[in-house]
Amino acid sequence: MCHFRHRAHDDPFLEPGLQDITAWVDFTLLAEACTAAGFTLAGFCTQAHLLAALGADREMSRLAAADEHRFARLATRRAG
């Protein structure tokens, strides 16, 4: 599913680099398939917990330096 200027469509090549692209993933089905293939499931977590564990807030602080306005822009910026 793609989103460009508040409109949804299904062509990921329509506006390359300008649109948001998302996918729906059944993580339970993925985990079951991986387990069946011999992988070990470490666990599930939210995207927020993953980003915090990866230190996204520290990287934002580093990028913003002492500019609190830039930090706020980084915190609210959407990918895409």
N, C-alpha and C positions, 0 to 999 in steps of 0.2 A: 504494500500500500504506500502510495506517495502523496505528499501534501505540498502544494505550491500556492502561495497567496491565498490561504484559507480554502483551497479547493482540493478535493481528494481525486486521485486518478490512479491507474495501475501501470503507467509507463515509466520505468526508472531511467530511461534515456531521453525523456522529454526535456528536462531542465537540469542537465548534469551540473552538480556543484551548487545549485541554487535551491534545490528542494530537499525536504526531509523525507527519508525513506525508513519505513518501519516494517516489522514482521511480527506475526503472532507465532509464538513458540509454545508447544505443549511440553513443558520441562519435565513433567512426570513421565511422559512417553519417551522423551529423550534419555532420562535417567534409566528407565527400564531397559531400553535398547543398549545403552552403554554397559550396564551391569551384565546383560546377557552376552555382551562381547568380551567380558572379562575385566572391565574397568571397575574401580571402587569409587562409590559415591562419597564424597567428603561432606556433603550437606547442601542445603538450599539456603539462600539469603536474599534479601532485597537488594535492589540496585543501590539504594542509599548506603546500606551497610558495606557493600562491595567497594563503592567509591571512597567511603571513609577509611576502610581497611587499607586501600591502596594509597592513601595520603592525598586525596584530591584537594582537601582544604589547605594542606601545607603547600602544595604546588600553586594554588590560587594566591596564597599569601606571598609566596616568592615572586610570582609574576606581578602582583599589584604593588609590591614594596610597601611604602607608607601611604599610598593613595587609596583611601577608603572608598572613594567613588569608583575607582577601577575595580576594586574587590567586589563591590556590589554589582557592577556590570558583569563581571565574570560569574558571579553566583546566579545571576538570572538569565545568562545567555543560553540559548538553545543551540544544540548541534544542528548542522545543516548548512 
